[in-house]
Amino acid sequence: MINQLDIIAAAVLIDNIIFQGIRKKGHFPGGAGLYAIAGASLFSENTLLVTGVGQDFPEKIGPWFDSNKLSRDGLRFATDLTPCNIIDYSDSNFRSEKPLLGIDHFKKCEPSVEDVKKVLGKARSLYIFRNSSSNFWKKLLALLENYDLKILWEIGLDACSFKNRNEILELLKFVNGFSLNLEEAQLIFNTKNEEKILETLQKVTREIVFLRAGIRGSYVITREKIHFIPSISVELVDDTGAGNAYSGAVLIGMAEGLSPEICGAMGTISSSEAIKQFGPPNVGNIVLREKTQENLKQLVSNIN
């Protein structure tokens, strides 16, 4: 079991950040895939990113990959350029994202079921960042019937609407963990009543739901109990990717059979590292890994 892989199936992007209509930071490595594998790699030495990338990957993202000792075995060179993203935080309630090279270009690099299939034989867990597209999920679930592994689904914002509610709930029957933030849950269930959202998620979860509540912390929801995991106070530079880092880490906790509250604490620690700089954190640092374990023990001791 120790040599089995923790698979991150999510896109890699070059991010450009806009705050209040003004470009704040541009052309740094990003995307759900990089942040999730960063979060997972704080707790696992056997992570693998599965996605399509551009031929410019070695130049633009390769240095970060290499400094964190990550394998390129799951990458598929799909286009000349790695997709670029414009992330706009001008709306105080929601951020918007736009693929600079167009949606068709992005889809060529988005991880496919075929990409995942190539590495599943070595996997103990699988993180998927995706919307609720039936075409993708039908193929993936048919494939996963032949494998025994933990599956965590972090839902994409584009799927979060009340009209997709039944489709989303049906998919929850097939995944071990489900990760979303409070704003996404409000869209899916068409309510801002937090208590009602928690009650509903507790009823529909197969195993665990991780509901992220921003700077307050997160809820870890099972059929038996709801734990609240407080956030860690750190200096915020950029919160892009914090949810992905959280989800990558909780995947590892689930794969190792840890308790739901410990999984949530692992996610909290990883997300706190993600927000300290622009782009994903450098998680290959031995000192950081040791500090992470110390922080985990302290945080778990404070969970009710």
Sequence and secondary structure as in RCSB ss.txt:
>XXXX:A:sequence
MINQLDIIAAAVLIDNIIFQGIRKKGHFPGGAGLYAIAGASLFSENTLLVTGVGQDFPEKIGPWFDSNKLSRDGL
RFATDLTPCNIIDYSDSNFRSEKPLLGIDHFKKCEPSVEDVKKVLGKARSLYIFRNSSSNFWKKLLALLENYDLK
ILWEIGLDACSFKNRNEILELLKFVNGFSLNLEEAQLIFNTKNEEKILETLQKVTREIVFLRAGIRGSYVITREK
IHFIPSISVELVDDTGAGNAYSGAVLIGMAEGLSPEICGAMGTISSSEAIKQFGPPNVGNIVLREKTQENLKQLV
SNIN
>XXXX:A:secstr
 TT EEEEE   EEEEEEETTEEEEEEEEESHHHHHHHHHHTT S EEEEEEEETTHHHHTHHHHHHTT B TTE
EEEESS  EEEEE  SSS  EEEETT HHHHHHHS  HHHHHTTGGGEEEEEEEE   HHHHHHHHHHHTT   E
EEEEE GGG SGGGHHHHHHHGGG SEEEEEHHHHHHHHT   HHHHHHHHHHH SSEEEEE GGGEEEEE SS 
EEEEE      S  TTHHHHHHHHHHHHHHTT  HHHHHHHHHHHHHHHTTSSS   TT HHHHHHHHHHHHHHH
HT  
